[in-house]
């Protein structure tokens, strides 16, 4: 089912922006150069792992402490996580999120005139992207730059003349893709650039990738825009973040 595919996608999403250590119980993601990014520095433990969970948790705690990063585990499930319950018993702190996720079940083009030139960005465009670094978080910008080296990651930039004014990304795994980093420079907002980016991605996805796209959104204005592009809310997924000081 689609929800199960998205859950699988989310559990492995960090491989886009982090180094990966494969373990019998799951995967350890880390990036020493970006320690502030929780998304780049956490472990994933299979919910159906039937081995020694105590040993697994002790191992990942030791791994992160050696590189001076807070030990952290993400869970992504339909409901309460058995791994999460075990981590709580081990003294991990927790934060549970009912994420507002939207899936493009019916692809539509938003009625907006095209006023910007949109093209794919690459690592060679770092000088232009650095201007966004002033408005994005430090860890978010570093994660974005690392992702650019992945062949299944597409970063699209919108240009007003020769000036990069907005961007959005698309990451593909199998027949699922996740939209991220939909961002317009603060002094250029209110020009429907976000809608134009979503239209571009909808057509690119439909003609080139042939995937089902999803994204996260909390801003009512953005949510309204996504609904116009055929995105529908999916409420069946819960993410847990567990960490130990």
C-alpha positions in Angstrom: 0.0 0.0 0.0 1.0 3.6 -0.6 1.3 4.5 3.1 3.6 1.5 3.7 5.8 2.6 0.8 6.0 6.1 2.3 6.9 4.7 5.7 9.7 2.7 4.1 10.9 5.8 2.2 11.0 7.8 5.4 12.9 5.2 7.4 15.7 5.4 4.8 15.4 9.1 3.7 18.6 10.1 5.7 20.8 8.2 3.3 20.4 11.2 1.0 22.3 13.5 3.3 24.4 11.3 5.6 26.9 8.5 5.7 25.3 5.1 6.5 26.5 2.2 8.6 24.5 -1.0 7.9 23.6 -3.1 11.0 21.6 -6.3 11.4 19.0 -4.3 13.3 18.8 -1.4 10.9 21.0 1.6 9.9 23.0 4.3 11.6 23.1 7.7 9.8 25.7 10.3 10.6 27.4 13.4 9.3 30.3 14.7 11.4 30.4 17.9 9.3 26.7 18.6 10.1 26.2 17.7 13.8 23.3 20.1 14.2 21.1 18.1 11.8 19.0 15.5 13.6 17.8 14.2 10.2 21.5 13.5 9.3 22.4 12.0 12.7 20.1 9.3 13.9 19.6 5.6 13.8 16.7 3.5 12.4 15.8 0.2 14.0 13.6 -2.3 12.2 10.3 -2.7 14.0 10.4 -6.5 13.4 14.0 -7.0 14.6 14.0 -10.1 16.7 17.6 -10.0 18.0 19.1 -8.5 21.1 17.6 -5.0 21.2 19.6 -4.1 24.3 22.8 -4.9 22.5 21.8 -2.9 19.5 20.9 0.2 21.4 24.1 0.1 23.5 26.0 -0.2 20.3 24.4 2.8 18.6 24.8 4.9 21.8 28.5 4.1 21.9 28.8 4.9 18.1 27.3 8.4 18.5 29.2 9.2 21.7 32.5 8.4 20.1 31.9 11.1 17.4 30.4 13.5 20.0 26.9 13.5 18.6 23.7 12.9 20.7 22.5 9.3 20.3 19.1 9.6 18.6 16.7 7.1 17.0 13.8 7.9 14.6 10.7 5.7 14.3 8.2 6.1 11.5 5.1 3.9 11.8 1.3 3.8 11.4 0.8 3.8 15.1 2.7 3.4 18.3 6.2 2.0 17.8 7.4 -1.1 19.7 11.0 0.2 19.2 9.9 3.5 20.7 8.3 1.8 23.7 11.6 -0.1 24.4 13.6 3.1 24.0 11.5 4.8 26.6 12.1 2.0 29.1 15.9 2.5 28.4 15.6 6.1 29.5 15.4 7.8 26.1 13.5 11.1 25.9 10.9 11.3 23.2 9.0 13.7 20.9 6.1 12.3 18.9 4.9 14.1 15.8 1.6 13.6 13.9 3.1 14.9 10.6 0.9 16.8 8.2 1.6 14.8 5.1 0.1 15.3 1.7 0.1 12.9 -1.3 -0.5 14.1 -4.9 -3.3 11.6 -5.7 -4.7 13.7 -8.6 -2.2 15.7 -10.6 -3.3 19.2 -11.4 -1.7 22.3 -12.8 -2.3 25.4 -10.7 -3.7 28.3 -12.6 -0.7 30.6 -12.5 1.1 32.4 -15.3 4.8 31.4 -15.8 7.0 34.3 -15.0 10.3 32.6 -14.0 12.7 30.3 -15.8 13.1 27.0 -13.9 16.0 24.7 -14.3 17.8 21.9 -12.4 20.6 23.1 -10.2 23.9 21.2 -9.5 26.9 21.4 -7.2 28.5 23.8 -9.6 25.8 26.3 -8.7 27.0 26.5 -5.1 27.9 30.2 -5.4 24.3 31.1 -6.3 22.8 28.8 -3.6 25.1 30.3 -1.0 22.7 33.3 -1.0 20.0 31.0 0.3 22.3 29.9 3.1 21.7 33.3 4.7 18.0 32.5 5.0 18.1 28.8 5.6 19.4 27.2 8.8 23.0 26.2 8.9 22.2 22.5 9.1 19.5 22.7 6.5 21.9 24.3 4.0 24.6 21.8 4.6 22.1 18.9 4.2 20.9 20.4 0.9 24.5 20.7 -0.5 25.3 17.1 0.5 22.1 15.9 -1.2 23.2 17.4 -4.5 25.7 14.6 -5.1 22.9 12.0 -5.2 21.7 11.1 -8.8 18.1 10.7 -7.6 17.9 14.1 -6.0 16.6 16.9 -8.2 17.0 20.6 -7.1 15.1 23.0 -9.2 15.8 26.8 -9.1 13.5 29.6 -10.4 15.3 32.5 -12.0 14.0 36.1 -12.3 16.2 37.2 -15.1 19.7 36.0 -14.0 18.8 36.0 -10.3 18.0 32.8 -8.4 14.8 33.7 -6.4 13.3 30.3 -5.4 13.9 26.6 -5.3 12.3 23.2 -4.6 13.7 19.7 -4.5 12.5 16.2 -5.4 14.0 13.0 -4.2 13.1 9.7 -5.9 13.1 6.2 -4.5 11.4 3.6 -6.7 8.0 4.8 -7.6 7.8 7.3 -4.7 9.2 10.8 -4.5 9.3 13.4 -1.8 9.1 17.1 -2.4 11.3 19.3 -0.1 12.9 22.7 0.2 10.1 24.7 -1.4 11.6 28.1 -0.6 11.3 31.6 -2.0 13.7 34.4 -1.0 12.0 36.6 1.6 12.0 39.7 -0.6 10.4 37.8 -3.5 7.5 36.2 -1.8 3.9 36.9 -2.9 4.7 36.4 -6.6 3.3 32.8 -6.9 6.8 31.4 -7.4 6.0 28.5 -5.2 3.0 27.6 -7.3 5.1 27.8 -10.5 7.7 25.4 -8.9 5.0 22.9 -8.0 3.6 23.1 -11.5 7.0 22.4 -12.9 7.6 19.5 -10.6 4.2 18.0 -11.4 4.9 18.0 -15.1 8.5 16.8 -14.6 7.2 14.0 -12.4 4.5 13.1 -14.8 6.7 13.0 -17.9 10.1 11.9 -16.6 10.0 10.2 -13.2 6.5 8.7 -13.1 6.3 8.6 -9.3 3.7 9.4 -6.7 4.9 12.5 -4.8 4.3 13.5 -1.2 5.4 16.3 1.0 4.9 17.9 4.5 3.2 21.2 5.1 1.9 23.1 8.1 1.4 26.6 6.6 -2.3 27.1 5.7 -1.4 29.2 2.6 1.0 26.5 1.4 -1.5 23.7 2.1 -4.1 25.5 0.0 -1.6 25.7 -2.8 -0.8 22.0 -2.6 -4.5 21.1 -2.6 -4.9 23.0 -5.8 -2.2 20.8 -7.3 -4.1 17.6 -6.3 -2.5 16.9 -3.0 -4.6 15.2 -0.3 -3.8 14.8 3.4 -2.8 11.4 4.7 -3.1 11.0 8.5 -2.0 7.5 9.1 1.7 8.1 9.9 3.5 9.0 13.1 7.1 9.9 13.6 8.9 9.5 16.9 12.2 11.0 17.8 14.0 9.4 20.8 17.3 10.6 22.2 19.5 10.2 25.3 21.7 12.9 26.8 
